[in-house]
């Protein structure tokens, strides 16, 4: 699955894929790869800038629970929003 976003905060979209619970990101700022172990194969990807630091946060939705890896701190946020049968729609909001 693809998971594009600006993971390094340089205002450019980084190439990213999600496979077997791992996010593989080629950072446009440095050209170097970054890896994030975050999520399960059955999760729905919902990357976005959830902590307003200008970087895309790896995030997944699993049965109405949003699991977000906050790029600013590396901390995890788990938030219940919606129900298991909902289709999560990540925002394309740009600051």
C-alpha positions as CSV (number, residue, x, y, z in Angstrom):
1,X,0.0,0.0,0.0
2,X,1.2,3.5,-0.6
3,X,1.4,6.0,2.2
4,X,2.8,9.3,0.7
5,X,3.2,12.3,2.9
6,X,5.9,14.8,4.0
7,X,7.6,12.7,6.7
8,X,10.7,14.9,6.9
9,X,9.0,18.4,7.0
10,X,10.6,19.8,3.8
11,X,7.3,20.7,2.2
12,X,7.8,17.9,-0.4
13,X,5.9,14.6,-0.7
14,X,8.1,11.6,0.3
15,X,7.7,8.2,-1.4
16,X,6.4,5.8,1.1
17,X,5.0,2.2,1.1
18,X,3.5,0.1,3.9
19,X,4.2,-3.7,3.9
20,X,3.9,-6.3,6.7
21,X,3.4,-3.7,9.4
22,X,6.4,-1.6,8.3
23,X,6.4,1.9,6.8
24,X,9.2,2.4,4.3
25,X,9.9,6.1,3.6
26,X,12.4,7.6,1.2
27,X,12.9,11.1,2.6
28,X,13.1,13.8,0.0
29,X,15.3,16.0,2.2
30,X,18.2,13.6,2.5
31,X,17.3,10.8,0.0
32,X,17.8,8.3,2.8
33,X,15.3,5.7,3.8
34,X,13.4,5.7,7.1
35,X,11.6,2.8,8.6
36,X,8.7,2.7,11.1
37,X,7.3,-0.4,12.6
38,X,3.7,0.7,13.0
39,X,0.5,-1.2,12.4
40,X,-0.8,-4.5,11.0
41,X,-1.5,-5.7,7.5
42,X,-5.2,-5.5,8.1
43,X,-5.1,-1.9,9.3
44,X,-6.3,1.1,7.2
45,X,-3.6,3.7,6.6
46,X,-4.5,7.2,7.7
47,X,-1.2,9.2,7.7
48,X,-1.5,12.9,8.5
49,X,0.1,15.7,10.5
50,X,-1.7,15.0,13.8
51,X,0.7,16.9,16.1
52,X,1.0,20.0,13.9
53,X,4.8,19.8,13.6
54,X,4.8,20.0,9.8
55,X,5.6,16.3,9.3
56,X,3.4,13.5,8.3
57,X,2.7,11.0,11.2
58,X,2.4,7.3,10.5
59,X,-1.1,6.4,11.5
60,X,-3.5,3.5,11.2
61,X,-7.2,2.9,11.9
62,X,-8.2,-0.5,13.4
63,X,-11.8,-1.1,14.2
64,X,-12.6,2.5,15.1
65,X,-9.4,3.2,17.0
66,X,-6.8,5.5,15.5
67,X,-3.2,4.6,16.4
68,X,-0.9,7.5,15.7
69,X,2.9,7.7,16.0
70,X,3.6,11.3,16.7
71,X,6.6,12.5,14.7
72,X,7.4,15.3,17.1
73,X,8.0,13.0,20.1
74,X,7.8,9.5,18.8
75,X,5.0,8.8,21.3
76,X,2.0,6.8,20.5
77,X,-1.5,8.2,20.6
78,X,-4.6,5.9,20.6
79,X,-7.9,7.6,20.0
80,X,-11.4,6.1,19.6
81,X,-13.4,7.8,16.9
82,X,-16.1,6.1,14.9
83,X,-17.2,2.5,14.9
84,X,-15.6,-0.6,13.3
85,X,-17.8,-0.4,10.2
86,X,-16.8,3.2,9.4
87,X,-14.4,4.0,6.5
88,X,-11.7,6.4,7.9
89,X,-10.9,9.3,5.6
90,X,-7.5,10.9,6.3
91,X,-7.4,14.6,5.6
92,X,-5.5,16.3,2.8
93,X,-5.3,19.5,5.0
94,X,-2.2,21.5,4.5
95,X,-1.1,24.3,6.9
